[in-house]
Amino acid sequence: MTEKIIVLSNTGSLAEARKIAHALIDGKLAACVNIVPGVESIYWWQHKVEAAAEWMIVVKTLRSKFDAVQETIRALHSYDLPECITLAIEGGLPEYLQWIRDSIES
């Protein structure tokens, strides 16, 4: 299992995305959080097809921090069921991958 992961979550507003991003960075739970505007989501919710404009947050962190990242997202998110999924980082520029670790653990 890889140590470095990306956590994805979509939010309902830019302000919410920024609030979560700052909490993760200030808490040393992530090295970087990208906020991606213009996400359109089409999904099933309560037996209906819904659509929403959203802002995606892309969180670069360590697997050991995932529980705390997840708790932070849950606590600050406005959705009843926020997306919070992980993707393993299988490779990358070695210096960048080291920077992720150093940023969180320093």
C-alpha positions, 0 to 999 in steps of 0.5 A: 500500500502506498504511503502518499494519497490523494483525497477527493471531495466536492463542495457546494461553494468556493467558500466551503472549499476554501474553509476545508482547504485552510483547515487541512493545511493549518492542521498539517493534515495535507501538503497541498489542496487544489480547488478546482472550479466548474465541476458539474456533478450528475448523480442519484440522490434520494431516488432522483437524478440530481445535478449540481455545480461544485468545487472539487478539492484535491488533497495531497496527504499521507495515508496515516492522516486520512482518518483526520482528513476525513473527520475534518471534511465531515465536520466542515462540509455542508452535505449530508453525505460528502464525497471523501475518497482516496486514490493511491499515488503510485509514482511521481517526481521523487522530490515532489513526493518527498515534499508531501511528506516533509510538509506534513511531518515538519 
